[in-house]
Amino acid sequence: MRIKRVKSIFLKPCSVIVVLCFLIISGCVSTEEVGKIKWELNQLRSEVKKIRKTSKSIETQFPGQQKQIDKKLKELEDAQKATAKTVSDLLINVQSLTSEFRILTGRFDEARYFSEKSSAELLDSKNMLIAKVTELELAIEDLKKKLPGPIGEEDAVEKKKDKKT
């Protein structure tokens, strides 16, 4: 009965930890995705540099189109800022998920240690009780051997004779 209780105590935290780990891992961003985002960010930066160079050359050739170029340049810079913000947010999320995963791993290790410790203590207690029961059985057998069986019967026969007379 106690072993079932120990198993149920151990299984509940394990199942919760497994579910939480699955949820954490499924929400993580892979390093491949972070690398892709960094690559896109660098590509956007190089495009912005090219556009600036082109705008300077166009500015000298076509002074009236400066507003359109500035507008497109601003849109690209906004896109670059948004991408940079997304990358930083993803990195922060990955770091927080990693720390939560470490905390959960530590809790799981603690729960496993305490369950193993308590099961070892229960086994020791069980073995001690079995040894005591065995000693008591041997002591009872010794007492039965020491008590004479026929003497007990002779006393019963003498009591019957006394009742008749």
N, C-alpha and C positions, 0 to 999 in steps of 0.2 A: 504494500500500500504506500509506504513511504517512498519507495523507488519510483512508483508512478508519479507521485507528487513532485519528486525531484526532477523527473523527466519533463513533466508539464511546466515546471518553473523554468527549466532550461530552454524548452522549445519555444515558449512565448517570446522571450527577448530575441532569440535567434531569428524567428520568422519576421519580427518587426525590423530587425537590423537588415535582413536580406531585402525586404521590400524597400526600405529607405535607401540602401545602397543602389538598388536597381533604379529608383527614381533619380538619385543624384547622378549616376553614370549616364542615364539617358538624357539628362539635361546639359551635359558637359559639351564644350566645344573642342573639337579635335585640333591638334597642332597643325594639321594639314589645312583646316579652314582658316586658322589664324594666319598661317603663311600665305594663303591666297589673298586674304584681306590686306596683309602688308604689301604684297606684290601689287595689288590694285592701287593701294595708296601711293606707292612709289611711281606707278605708271601715271597716276593723276598729277603728281608733282612734276614729272617730266613734261607732260602735256601742257601744264600751266607755264612752265619755262619757255616751251616752244611758242606758245600763244603770245607770251610777252614779247619775245623777240620778233615774232611776226607782226604784232601790233605796233611795235616801234617802227618797223620798216614801212608798214602800211600808213602809219600816222604821218610819216613824212610824204608819202605818195598821195594819200587820200585823207585830208584833214577832216572832211565832213562825216566820215564813218566812225569816228572815235567813240561816239555814244554807243553804237551797236557792239563794238568790240569790248568796251568797258562792261557792258551788260553781260555778254557771254563770259567774260573773264570772271565777273563776280559770281555768276552761276557755277562756274567750275570751282572757284574757291569755296563756295558754300557746300558743294558736293564733297570736296576734299575735307572740309571741317566735319561734315556729318559722318564721313567714313572714319576719320580719326577718332571721333567720339564713340562710334560703334565699336571700333577696335579696343579702345580703352575700357568701355563698358564690358565687353566680352572677357577681357583679361581680368578685370575685377571679379566678374562672376565666376570665372574658372578658379581664381585664387580662393574665393569664399567657399566654393564647392569642395575644393581640395582640403581646406581646413576643416570643414564639416565632416568630410569623409574620414579624415584622421581622427577626429573626435569620436565618431561612431566606431571606428576600428578599435580605438582604445577602450571604449565601453564594452564592445563585444569581447575583447581579450579579458577584461575584468570579470565579466559575467561568466565566461568559460572557466577562468581560474577559480572563482568562488564555487561554481557548480562541481568542478573536479575535486576541489577541497572538501566540500560537503559530502560528496558521494564516497570519497575515501574514508571520511569519518564515519559515515553510515556503515560501510563495510567492516570497519574495525569494530564498531559497536555490535554488529550482527555476529561477527566471529567470536567476540567476547561472550555474548549471551549463549551462543551454541556451546562454547566450552563450559560455561557454568551449568547449563542443563545437563551436559554429559557427566560432569562431576556429581551432580545431584542424583542422576540415575545410577551411577556406580555406588554412591553412598547408600541409596535405598536397597540395592541388591546386596550390599555387604550387611546391612541391618537385617534383611530377610534371612540371610544365611546364618547370622548369629542367633536369631530367635529360633528356639527348638520348636518344630511343628508338632510332634507328638505330645509335648507337655501341655500345650494349649488344648488338645483334644482330651487328655486325661482330666483336666480341670472341669471340662464340660460334663464328662461322664460322672464325676464325683458329685457335682451339683445335682444331677438327675437322681442319684441314689439318695441324697439327702432329702430331696423333695418327697420321695416315695416313703421314707421312714418317718 
